[in-house]
């Protein structure tokens, strides 16, 4: 497999009200614009003030890093001093947000410091050994993650936002702040970079060592 390079960052400063100012929606949120264009594909953050809104869900519709429409359901959190929750997917723009039941307290929608690269699809029919290099530029904290689930599976499809991502087993690629190399002895279905925080950027190169064996 040819080497595949993906990047993430830099991100504009996080803004908790960039997408929607604090409001108490009954069905739809009033967005800052239609659609809301973000600086780059990144997570969507929800901040609540009332414990009565804990467990309600919001549905986000927008555009992903590949300019495709995506929809996701996020469960709001306001319990045990946790008042924020954020999307599993990354959005370049947000066109609508609705809530499952009328809000009791105000809810604002914006961005945090987290974003992911595009997903890299590895080849399960090729030799599994995969080399990884992540090059850090500036101040960053990043993690390499992988998943075995496949939204495009003909037998066991799953919604993209429900895919379970697992940190790479190499601790030198988890919450890392500098350029590093690692490898897989097997080929996960997907891999990606997660920028946890920082003002810089990271670029990841993933390369499987061979083609389908004869």
N, C-alpha and C positions, 0 to 999 in steps of 0.2 A: 504494500500500500504506500502510495506517495505520502510524504510528510504533510500533515495538515496543520496550519497555523491559525490560532484564534486569539483575539485580544479583548481586553475589557479595561475601561477607564481611559483617561481620567474622568471623574464625575464632577459636576458642578456641586457647590455646597448644598448639603441637605436642607430641605425646606418643608416643614410639616404641613403647610397650607398651600403648596404650589399647585395642587390639582383642584382642591375645593376648600374654601374657607369654612370655619366652624359653623355648623348648621344642625338642625334637627329634622332630617328628611322623613317624610311619611312613605314615600316610594322611591323617587329618584333624587339623586344629589344634583345640586346646581353647580356645574363645573366652572372653573375660572375662564375657560374658553371652550369652543366646540370645533374640533377636539382640543384637548390639552396636549401640546407638543413638549416632550421632555428633551433634555440636552443630549441624552443617549439612552439606550435601553437599560432600564433599572427597575428596582422593586417599587411597589406602591405601598405607602405607609398609612395606616388608619390610627388615629388617636381619639380615644373616647374619654368622657368624664363621668359617666353614670354606670354604676354596677348593674343597673337594670338592662343595659344593652349587652351585657356579657352573653355570649352564645348566639346572638343573632348573626345572620350571614349577609354578606354583601356580594353582589355579582359584578365583576369588572369586565368590560369589553374594550378592546383596544388593538393596537398593532404591535407585533413582536419584532425582534432584531432582524428577521428575514422579511419584514414588510407583509406578514400574513396576519389576518384577523385571528385573535384568540380571546377566549372567554374563560373566566376562573371564578370559583366561589371561595371566599375567605371568611373564616369564622372570627368574629370580633372578640377581643379579650379585654375584660375589665374585672379582674379578680386578683386577690393576693398582691396588691400594689402594682400589678402589670396592667398598663392602660394602652399599650400599643400592640398592633399586629400588622404583618405585612404580607404581601403576595408571595407566592412561590415562583411565579414567572416574572419575566422582565418585560417592561413596556416602553416602546418608543413614543407612543401616544395613547391617550385614554379618551374614548368617545362616550362612554356612559358608565354609571355606577348606580345600582339599585340596592335597596335593603329589604330583607325578608319581612320585617314588621316595623311599624313606625318607631323612630328613635325616641328615647325618653330624654336623654341628655344630648349635648352638642357633640358632633363628630367632625373632625377635620381630616383631610386627605392630602398627602404630600409625598415626599421622598425621604429615604434614609441614606445610609452610606454604603448600601449593599447593591451589587449588580453581578450578573453572570455573563460569561461569554456565550457565543453560539454553542450548541451541542455538537460534539464530534462523534460521528457514527463509525465505530470500528467494524472490522470484517470478521465475522465469526467463522468464516470458511478458510481464512488465511492462517498462517502460522501465528500463534498468539502473542509471542514476545513483542512488547511495545515499549519503545523508549520515550521518555518524557523530558522536556526541558521547559522551565518557566523562567523567563527573563523579566526581572523587576526593574522598573524605571521610577525613580522618585520614592516617596514615602508610601508604602503599601502594606497591607496584611491580606494574604490570599490563601486559598485552599483548593486543592485539586479534588474533585468528586467524581464518582462513577455511579452508574445505574445499570441494572440488568433488565428492567422492564422496558417495553417498547410500545409507544402509542400506535405504531403502524403494524403491530403484530396481527397476522391473519387469524390467529386462534385465541390470543389473550390480550386484546388491545386495552389501553388504559388512557384516561384523559391526561394530557401533559402535566397539568398542575397537581395530579395525584401521584406522579412518579416519585418513588422513594430514592433519594440520593444519599450515598454513603461516602464518608471521607476516605481517601486513599489510605492504605495501610501503612505507608511510609510516613512517620511523624515529621520528617523534614519537609513534607509538602502540605502540612496542615498548620494553619495560622502562621505561615512563613512570611518573612519580611525581605528576603534577599533572593537573588537568582539561585536556582537549584536544579539538579537533575535527578531523575528516578526512573523506574521501569515497572512494567507489568509482566508477570509470568503467564498471564492469561489475558483474554481480550474481553473486557466488559462490553455491553451493548453500546453505551454512550459514556463519554467523559466530558467534563467542562471545567472551567476555571470560575471560582467565586471570589470576587473582590469584597472582602469583609469590611474594609475601611481604608482610608488613606487618600491622599491627593494625587497620587501617581497612577501608573498603569502597569499591566502585566501582559505579556505575550507568551502563549504556550504553543509548543511544537510537539505533536504526537505522531510517531512513526512505527508501524508494524514492520518487523524485520524481513518478512517474506510474503510470497503469494500463495495461492492455493497449492498445497503439495500434490504431486502426481500419485 
